[in-house]
Amino acid sequence: MKIDLTETTSSKINAALVQARRDIGTPAIGMVLTLVIVTDEENAYDALKSANDASHEHPSRIIVVVKRVSRSPRSRREARLDAELRVGADSGTGETVVLRLHGELVNHAQSVVLPLLLPDAPVVLWWPQGAPADLAGDPLGALAQRRITDTSSAEHPIGALATRAAAYAPGDTDLSWTRITPWRSMLAAALDQQTVKVVSATVEGEDENPSCELLAMWLADRLGVPVERTLSGGPGLTAVRLVSKDGEIVLDRADGALATLCMPGQPDRAVALKRRDTAELLAEELRRLDPDNTYEASLKFGVARLAESAAPAAKAEAPAAPAKPAPKPAKKAAAK
């Protein structure tokens, strides 16, 4: 069931949702959380599709906040709220409310969203792009227990990591971090099987890929070794090499789907390590609502510090400059 409301209010939207549930014969609310998506008109369709796919695992009320930019000064002064409601088969396993804010209402989105939140249920906020610098300090972000961003969609992804680290608050997370969960699991399992002392590491991947930087910072923070960041043609993260005195542990994924794990003294193994879509990443983040301390430690390690930690190792591995030959002793003057 789809319902369109023009020039409406939050109370009218709530009343329409209750009536729609009665009409389709499901008066009870069987949703576990409220997912608020803040996006623009261009990206609203893709974000909503990913959220609907994730809702099959996490039934939720999805509220999409679309801030419409008014062209004329008069339109910017007038506040108007339009809504599109989807209940039942048109909204997966939950409910969907698409809010389009016009004029002055754009600056007060929290006053519209607050009455629509499910009572006694956690709130998750997701910015597919255009996230504010301070997530917890944002009026909408203050309503949520969990705040999700995606630095890979930023204009300068590596700089966005520094912004996220500077304003980090418990509950913040990023889909660039979620993308490397299988890599972290595989590397941790490999180190559990090999009792070796890692002395250095290399992370290889595309340029301006925040997932590569986060994985490198995680390794440097957890292992306490210098980590070098090298570039490849992708797609995404392509290889990780852990160097020890007994040999190298290599996890190499050249095609974005199947990886090869090479360990000293063992045959090479093929492991499934496909690149996941946004719906899978979002579903993983919705499984936990507590602060991610590992993400916080890795994020605050810093890209600049990562470069500094790799510099001494490169200097140590560089061949020593040949010693200059000793100067010949000066000839003694002939005795007269």
C-alpha positions as CSV (number, residue, x, y, z in Angstrom):
1,M,0.0,0.0,0.0
2,K,1.3,3.5,-1.0
3,I,-0.1,6.7,0.4
4,D,0.9,10.2,-0.8
5,L,0.5,13.2,1.6
6,T,1.1,16.7,0.4
7,E,1.6,19.7,2.8
8,T,1.2,17.4,5.8
9,T,2.5,17.1,9.4
10,S,4.1,14.5,11.5
11,S,0.8,13.8,13.4
12,K,-1.0,13.2,10.1
13,I,1.7,10.8,9.0
14,N,1.4,8.8,12.2
15,A,-2.3,8.6,11.8
16,A,-2.0,7.4,8.2
17,L,0.4,4.7,9.2
18,V,-1.9,3.4,11.9
19,Q,-4.8,3.4,9.5
20,A,-2.8,1.7,6.8
21,R,-1.8,-1.1,9.2
22,R,-5.4,-1.7,10.1
23,D,-6.5,-1.8,6.5
24,I,-4.0,-4.5,5.6
25,G,-4.8,-6.5,8.8
26,T,-1.5,-6.0,10.7
27,P,-2.2,-3.6,13.6
28,A,0.7,-4.7,15.6
29,I,4.2,-3.2,15.2
30,G,6.8,-6.0,14.6
31,M,9.8,-3.8,13.9
32,V,13.0,-3.8,16.0
33,L,14.5,-0.4,15.1
34,T,14.1,2.9,13.3
35,L,16.5,3.5,10.4
36,V,16.8,7.2,9.4
37,I,18.4,7.9,6.0
38,V,19.5,11.4,5.2
39,T,20.2,11.9,1.5
40,D,19.3,13.9,-1.5
41,E,16.9,13.2,-4.3
42,E,19.7,11.8,-6.6
43,N,20.7,9.1,-4.2
44,A,17.4,8.4,-2.4
45,Y,16.4,5.4,-4.7
46,D,19.7,3.5,-4.2
47,A,19.8,4.1,-0.5
48,L,16.2,3.1,0.0
49,K,16.7,-0.1,-2.0
50,S,19.7,-1.1,0.1
51,A,17.7,-0.4,3.3
52,N,14.7,-2.4,2.1
53,D,17.0,-5.4,1.4
54,A,18.7,-5.1,4.8
55,S,15.2,-4.9,6.5
56,H,14.6,-8.6,5.6
57,E,17.1,-9.4,8.3
58,H,16.2,-6.4,10.5
59,P,12.5,-5.4,10.3
60,S,12.5,-1.7,10.8
61,R,10.7,1.6,10.1
62,I,12.7,3.3,7.4
63,I,12.5,7.1,7.4
64,V,14.1,8.8,4.4
65,V,14.8,12.5,4.8
66,V,15.2,14.3,1.5
67,K,16.1,17.9,1.8
68,R,14.8,19.8,-1.3
69,V,16.7,22.9,-2.3
70,S,14.3,25.8,-3.1
71,R,15.3,27.9,-6.0
72,S,13.6,31.2,-5.3
73,P,14.0,33.3,-2.1
74,R,10.2,33.2,-1.5
75,S,10.2,29.4,-1.6
76,R,13.1,29.2,0.8
77,R,11.0,31.1,3.4
78,E,8.0,28.8,3.1
79,A,8.0,25.5,5.0
80,R,6.3,22.5,3.5
81,L,6.4,18.8,4.2
82,D,5.4,16.1,1.6
83,A,5.4,12.4,2.5
84,E,5.2,9.1,0.8
85,L,4.1,6.1,2.9
86,R,4.7,2.5,2.0
87,V,3.2,-0.3,4.2
88,G,2.9,-4.0,3.6
89,A,4.3,-5.7,0.5
90,D,5.5,-2.3,-0.9
91,S,7.9,-1.9,2.0
92,G,9.5,-5.3,2.6
93,T,9.2,-6.4,6.2
94,G,8.6,-3.0,7.8
95,E,7.3,0.5,7.0
96,T,8.8,3.2,4.8
97,V,8.3,6.9,5.2
98,V,9.8,9.2,2.6
99,L,9.9,12.8,3.8
100,R,10.6,15.7,1.4
101,L,11.4,18.9,3.3
102,H,11.0,22.3,1.6
103,G,12.0,25.8,2.6
104,E,12.8,26.7,6.2
105,L,11.8,23.1,7.3
106,V,15.1,21.9,5.9
107,N,16.9,23.4,8.9
108,H,14.6,21.7,11.4
109,A,14.5,18.1,10.1
110,Q,14.8,16.7,13.7
111,S,11.4,18.2,14.7
112,V,9.8,16.3,11.9
113,V,11.6,13.0,12.4
114,L,11.3,12.8,16.2
115,P,7.5,12.1,16.4
116,L,7.9,9.3,13.8
117,L,10.4,7.3,15.7
118,L,9.3,3.9,17.0
119,P,8.8,4.0,20.8
120,D,11.3,2.1,23.0
121,A,13.3,1.0,19.9
122,P,16.9,1.9,19.0
123,V,17.5,4.6,16.3
124,V,20.2,4.2,13.6
125,L,21.1,7.1,11.3
126,W,22.8,6.6,7.9
127,W,24.3,9.2,5.7
128,P,25.0,7.5,2.3
129,Q,26.9,10.7,1.4
130,G,27.3,14.3,2.6
131,A,27.7,13.5,6.3
132,P,28.3,16.4,8.6
133,A,31.7,16.8,10.3
134,D,30.4,16.2,13.8
135,L,27.9,13.3,13.6
136,A,26.9,13.2,17.3
137,G,26.6,17.0,17.4
138,D,24.2,17.1,14.4
139,P,20.6,17.6,15.4
140,L,19.5,14.4,13.6
141,G,22.6,12.5,14.8
142,A,21.8,13.3,18.4
143,L,18.6,11.2,18.1
144,A,20.5,8.0,17.2
145,Q,22.4,5.4,19.1
146,R,24.3,4.4,16.0
147,R,25.5,6.7,13.2
148,I,26.7,5.2,9.9
149,T,28.7,7.1,7.2
150,D,30.6,6.0,4.1
151,T,33.8,7.9,3.5
152,S,34.3,6.2,0.1
153,S,31.6,8.5,-1.2
154,A,33.4,11.7,0.0
155,E,35.2,13.9,-2.5
156,H,38.4,13.4,-0.6
157,P,38.1,10.0,1.2
158,I,41.4,10.0,3.0
159,G,40.8,13.5,4.4
160,A,37.3,12.4,5.4
161,L,38.9,9.7,7.7
162,A,40.8,12.5,9.5
163,T,37.5,14.4,10.0
164,R,35.8,11.2,11.3
165,A,38.7,10.7,13.8
166,A,38.6,14.3,15.0
167,A,34.9,14.2,15.9
168,Y,34.5,10.6,16.8
169,A,31.8,9.7,19.4
170,P,30.8,6.3,20.7
171,G,28.3,4.9,18.2
172,D,30.0,6.2,15.0
173,T,30.9,3.8,12.3
174,D,31.7,3.7,8.6
175,L,30.9,1.3,5.8
176,S,34.5,1.6,4.6
177,W,35.4,-0.2,7.9
178,T,32.6,-2.8,7.4
179,R,34.0,-3.7,4.0
180,I,37.2,-5.1,5.5
181,T,35.5,-7.3,8.1
182,P,36.2,-10.5,6.0
183,W,39.8,-9.4,5.5
184,R,40.3,-8.9,9.3
185,S,38.7,-12.2,10.1
186,M,40.9,-14.1,7.6
187,L,44.1,-12.4,8.7
188,A,43.4,-13.0,12.4
189,A,42.6,-16.7,11.7
190,A,45.9,-17.0,9.7
191,L,47.9,-15.6,12.6
192,D,46.2,-17.9,15.1
193,Q,47.5,-20.9,13.0
194,Q,51.0,-19.5,12.6
195,T,53.1,-18.8,15.7
196,V,55.3,-16.3,14.0
197,K,56.5,-12.8,14.9
198,V,55.3,-10.3,12.3
199,V,58.0,-7.7,11.7
200,S,56.3,-5.6,9.0
201,A,53.3,-5.6,6.7
202,T,52.1,-4.2,3.4
203,V,48.6,-3.3,2.3
204,E,48.0,-3.1,-1.4
205,G,44.9,-1.5,-3.0
206,E,43.5,1.4,-5.1
207,D,44.5,4.9,-4.5
208,E,42.1,7.1,-2.4
209,N,40.5,3.9,-0.9
210,P,39.6,4.5,2.8
211,S,39.2,0.7,3.4
212,C,42.8,0.1,2.5
213,E,43.9,2.9,4.9
214,L,41.7,1.5,7.7
215,L,43.0,-2.0,7.3
216,A,46.6,-0.7,7.4
217,M,45.9,1.3,10.5
218,W,44.3,-1.7,12.1
219,L,47.4,-3.8,11.4
220,A,49.8,-1.2,12.7
221,D,47.7,-0.6,15.8
222,R,47.2,-4.3,16.7
223,L,50.6,-5.7,15.7
224,G,52.7,-2.7,16.6
225,V,54.8,-3.0,13.4
226,P,55.5,-0.7,10.5
227,V,52.9,-1.0,7.7
228,E,53.5,0.1,4.1
229,R,50.7,1.3,1.9
230,T,51.2,0.5,-1.8
231,L,49.0,1.1,-4.8
232,S,47.4,-1.3,-7.3
233,G,44.9,-1.1,-10.1
234,G,42.2,-2.6,-7.9
235,P,39.4,-3.4,-7.7
236,G,39.4,-2.1,-4.1
237,L,41.7,-3.9,-1.7
238,T,43.9,-6.4,-3.5
239,A,46.5,-7.9,-1.2
240,V,48.0,-8.0,2.3
241,R,51.5,-9.3,3.1
242,L,52.7,-10.0,6.6
243,V,56.4,-10.4,6.8
244,S,58.1,-12.6,9.5
245,K,61.5,-14.3,9.9
246,D,59.8,-17.7,8.9
247,G,58.3,-16.4,5.7
248,E,55.4,-14.3,4.4
249,I,51.7,-14.7,5.0
250,V,50.0,-13.4,1.9
251,L,46.3,-12.8,1.3
252,D,45.9,-11.9,-2.4
253,R,42.6,-11.0,-4.2
254,A,43.2,-9.9,-7.7
255,D,39.7,-10.2,-9.2
256,G,37.4,-8.9,-6.4
257,A,35.8,-12.3,-5.8
258,L,38.3,-15.1,-5.0
259,A,41.4,-14.7,-2.9
260,T,44.5,-16.9,-2.3
261,L,45.9,-17.4,1.1
262,C,49.6,-18.3,1.2
263,M,51.2,-19.4,4.5
264,P,54.7,-20.8,5.3
265,G,54.8,-24.6,5.3
266,Q,51.3,-25.0,4.0
267,P,49.7,-25.3,0.5
268,D,48.0,-22.3,-1.0
269,R,44.3,-22.1,-0.4
270,A,41.5,-20.4,-2.3
271,V,39.1,-18.5,-0.1
272,A,35.9,-16.7,-0.9
273,L,36.4,-13.0,-0.4
274,K,33.9,-11.3,-2.7
275,R,33.1,-7.6,-2.7
276,R,29.8,-7.1,-0.9
277,D,27.0,-4.7,-1.9
278,T,25.7,-1.9,0.3
279,A,22.7,-3.9,1.6
280,E,25.0,-6.6,3.1
281,L,27.2,-4.0,4.7
282,L,24.2,-2.2,6.2
283,A,22.8,-5.4,7.5
284,E,26.1,-6.2,9.2
285,E,26.1,-2.8,10.9
286,L,22.6,-3.2,12.2
287,R,23.5,-6.4,14.0
288,R,25.4,-4.4,16.7
289,L,24.3,-1.2,18.3
290,D,27.1,-0.9,20.9
291,P,30.3,1.2,20.3
292,D,32.9,-0.4,18.1
293,N,36.1,0.1,20.2
294,T,38.3,-1.6,17.5
295,Y,37.1,0.8,14.9
296,E,37.8,3.8,17.2
297,A,41.4,2.7,17.9
298,S,42.2,2.0,14.3
299,L,40.6,5.3,13.1
300,K,42.4,7.4,15.7
301,F,45.8,5.7,14.8
302,G,45.9,8.2,11.9
303,V,47.0,8.0,8.3
304,A,49.8,10.4,8.9
305,R,51.2,8.2,11.7
306,L,50.9,5.2,9.4
307,A,53.2,6.9,6.9
308,E,55.7,7.7,9.6
309,S,55.7,4.2,10.9
310,A,56.5,2.8,7.4
311,A,59.4,5.3,6.9
312,P,61.9,3.8,9.4
313,A,61.3,0.3,8.0
314,A,62.0,1.5,4.4
315,K,65.1,3.2,5.7
316,A,66.3,0.1,7.4
317,E,65.7,-2.1,4.3
318,A,67.6,0.3,2.0
319,P,71.0,-0.9,1.1
320,A,73.8,0.9,2.9
321,A,75.7,3.4,0.9
322,P,79.2,2.2,-0.1
323,A,81.9,3.4,2.2
324,K,84.2,6.0,0.7
325,P,87.7,4.9,0.2
326,A,90.1,6.1,2.9
327,P,92.2,9.0,1.6
328,K,95.8,8.2,0.7
329,P,98.4,9.3,3.2
330,A,100.2,12.4,2.0
331,K,103.8,11.9,0.7
332,K,106.5,13.1,3.0
333,A,108.6,15.9,1.7
334,A,112.1,14.6,0.6
335,A,114.7,15.5,3.1
336,K,117.1,18.0,1.8
